[in-house]
Amino acid sequence: MEPIRTGIIGYGRMAANHLESMRECGLYDVIGVCDITESRRDAAAEEGLKVTDNLDALLSWDIELVLITTHSSAHYADALVVAEAKKHMLIEKPMALRASEAEEMLDAARVNGVTLTVNHNRHYDNDYRRVKAAVQEGLVGDLISVENRTMGARPAVGFGVPEYNQAWRITASAGGGTMFDFGPHWVEQILDLLGDRKVIQIFADVRHIKWGDAEDLFDISMVFDDGVRARAGKADVSYASLPYKWFVLGTEATLTDEGGRGESVTIWGEDYELRRSRAVERENLHVNVAEHLREGKDLIITGEHALRVMRVLDSARASAESGKSVDVEI
């Protein structure tokens, strides 16, 4: 397979992780980087990449795919420019700050005949892979409700590179806050687990309490068209953790998983307790994107799937602002 000629916008920690994975799979030729921070351009140059601080310059290079790893609030504008240049796009989550922006991005990709996919990198988290396998194999029976929630005491401010203002991760105007940090992860997992079911109602608590000026708590309850309920949530203001990340209630059994603190899920039945580590197969998202572009294979994370995540987050914010549930069709 001919390597995918790739450029990167925004060379922070996630971009460096992408570069490592792209090089490991051998299906990409990463040409260069566009970054507004001199030290990050220097870091990219040390990796043997061309560097620029001008997006038009990057897009003039011989590339066919652009990895967009700028901070969240920049994804929308960057994607429209990249689509107009007729380059394929792999965008870090969240896809955008609003579902309306995500829709425009998808429309721009369609009009210009390019692929848009989003890096929902927790799609293959070990805990979720185990939960998904158990549910798909019918070990809990028909689904009644699904919870996917975590608690912590601090936001992920220290995750990024020190050269760039890490406070953007708790700044609302930059797309910071736990709603955009972990909301896309937990909501995406639920939507994937529930498959073809449609969300028809959302009630949510989304608040800023302590860190910066962005949301540091979200709790989203979803009703699906067949009656299944689901809940996704995280708080960055809790000094205690939940005993389980996943709590799945079924007609035949209940499933719990500690979300990274254990190596198995537990299936609780009427007169038994079953621990199992079997998980669905992990696929490489970078390999998938390359095979899609070169061989036409289906994307694991389609733009439409990523848009559903954005629509849930949008509706959650609307519900929180009104204090009422909102009827949707997602």
NORKAHU-V275027 format. One line per field, one symbol per residue. psi: psi as a letter, one per 30 degrees, with the letter a starting at -180 (. if undefined). Layout:
psi=???
//
This chain:
psi=kkkjjklkjjiaeeeeeeeeeeeefggkjjelkkkfkeeeeeeeefggkkllgjeeeefflilfkkjjhlleffeeeeeeeeeeghklkjkllleafleeeeeeeeeeeeeghlkklkiifgfhkeeeeeeeeeeeggffakkelkkjklklfllhegeakffkjffffgjefggalfefefeeeeeeeeeeefbfkkkfkkkljjlkeekbglkgkkjkkkklfgfkklkklkkggkgklkfkekjjklfflkklkfifflgllkjjaegljkkkgkllkkljeeeeeeeeeefglkkejleeeeeeeeeeeeeeeeeeefgllkklj.
//
